[in-house]
Amino acid sequence: MTAELVRGQNHPLSQARLEIRVSAGKPIVAGATLCDEKGKVHGVEWVAHPGSPTLPGMEVSKQAAADHRLACDLDALPETVHRVSVLLALPSGMGGPVRFGAVAAPFVAVTGLDGSEIASYTVTGLDAESAVVVLELYRRQDAWKVRAVGQGYAGGLAELLADQGLSQAQQLAGSINEAVVQGLARSVAAPPPRTAEGDRSRHAAAPALGQDQSGSTSPGAPDQVPPQHGHPGGQGSAAPGAGPGGSQSTYPAASAPQDPSAVTQSGGPGPGGPVNYSHPGRQAAAPPPPPPAAPPARPGQPAQPVAGDATGWSMEERLYNQVWGMFEDLARTAAAYRSAVDFAESRMEQELDKVLSDPRSRIGGQGDAAREAARAKHAELVDRAKQVLDRDLAQLTAEAEVVEPALPPAFAGWDNPAWHGYRVPMEIPMALRLGDLHLPESADLSIPMLVRLPLERGLWIDSGSTGSFDGSIADSDELRRLAMDTAVAHAARLLAVYPAGEFSVHVIDAAGSATSALLPLVSTGVLAGPPAVGAAGVNDVLARLTQRVDLVQMAIRGGAADSLPSDLDPAEQLLIVNDFPHGFDDRAVTRLRYLADEGPAVGVHLMLVADREDAAAYGPLLDPLWRSLLRLTPVPDDHLADPWVGHTWTYDPSRVPPDSQVLQHVLTQVAAARRSWNR
């Protein structure tokens, strides 16, 4: 099954000899660069292009064409090569298009020598760029993977090559274009027609939002946690096809998205349209110095993990990609273990059925021996799978132990020392931590749950009486208190990771039941106004935020963003609604649904603290609202599912340690920075 990638997503490569097929509809130039472990091209001899189409392990087309076939032999690449970047460019001086926005979205497929597709990627979102890095094949822990990149450059090949550290970028770009214009070699035959199943040359990339696997909107239905990953821009760094120790899983390849960038639950595409996985702060500049090298491994032992050893343009991006790589590794090694156990049980049942089907062996010593042999083989297979699982978990645990202390505040838990030295940031981070995820096989190993910023969808903190995962909490009042505490902790984290004045929080507490939980926000003065109470307060806040959404939408559609009222707050807005739907009439509910649908695209986000059963009184009216928000719980609960293999992940919310003053310290810093910013 082909993996249809989106920007930032990666996929394992099980074959060393590959063919990369490109279809663009217009003549384009195809090439490849060989990079070291730092992502740097050492010289022109490391670039395969029409004027020099053959390098060890790599061969590209010799002229511009609408379709290309590039050959790659990963085993034949020099040992110093750790990454192969596949690039496309529009030829200049030939009277053709000068920007990718004027041509059909290029389609790229990585295939085996037999023509079977391994992964494909449709490069969307290009406009003024005339050169683009479409894919990169990279080595991680002795395994090769492919990542969809889609990084465009308006400055063409010269800017792209300079971005990869090539000092002679301008001269090489000129010689490549000259070779194309002169037509140095044979034409490249177009690839054979694709079958109906494989013809994806004009398919758009899948949106980065998953669907509830059961189609249900009930609180117990598992929600999806896609990787982004990219990542996430995504964005992702581990070997998805193998666990840390190299174990292979046998489930189908995923067609679901992501970057690691977004965490989604049941529901359709968000109001903001397709997610842009490009790093918002990425610029066409030489990459930063690499992270410190891992200490040499002892003979027979795996290499020691290092925080930030994934790819990325900053330590933050490398850590983000590493976290999502760990998530992928854990998902796949657990899938491999479960598959091995299922196979062992299936084999034992078949062998026992065979014994029972033969009347001569049902009784007596021969039958007993056959049954004992079947059970022994089952135990051997399960034990072997458990050994591989334990090995992989041990390596992932070692990696987590070095990664967790190195995380920046936005990625770190509240108990991380990074918060004690907190300072209000100058830039918005890539992502935000909302909790931790783990599987039954890895109760002692948790992976941070990161979602990309700005938020693509709101949050529903479920205060329903579902009880905790371990059954320790069943009291509804206690769950409601914990749900509001969780909402305050998430709001504080959002306030903390945004620069001063770029994030505002509003609160609706119609019944006034969350006074104690809201005390940290109220006492430090970080709220945009006092919590709204009563029906009048509910309608006032909703009316103001609805008007803001309308004004910004009209300004954007009319191309008059500079004509917005001077008193309109340009900051991102978060509305916390406690004990929803208490205090809401039909008109208020309609406005809330409007904010959930239209708000995220213009910087207005929701965080509802509500019991799904209470909201059910409105019937199907609130079903779209429930589906459009990401459900989180105030206690550990196994309600999240990944789109690759359908694992049910246990979500553990990010809690402030008991008796800790870290929340008060962080909010005090935020309030002080705001006062300084408003002067």
GINORPE-V349733 format. One record per helix or strand of 3 or more residues. SS is the DSSP state (H for helix, E for strand). FROM is the first residue (numbers start at 1). TO is the last residue. If there is no record, write none. Layout:
ss: <SS,SS>
from: <FROM,FROM>
to: <TO,TO>
This chain:
ss: <E,E,E,H,E,E,H,E,H,E,E,E,E,H,H,H,H,H,H,E,H,E,E,H,E,H,H,H,E,H,H,E,H,E,E,E,H>
from: <3,10,17,44,47,65,74,83,100,107,117,131,143,156,169,315,359,365,417,431,440,447,459,476,503,519,534,561,572,586,600,604,612,630,637,648,662>
to: <5,12,35,46,49,73,76,89,102,111,122,140,153,163,182,357,361,406,421,438,442,452,462,497,508,524,557,563,580,598,602,610,628,633,641,653,678>
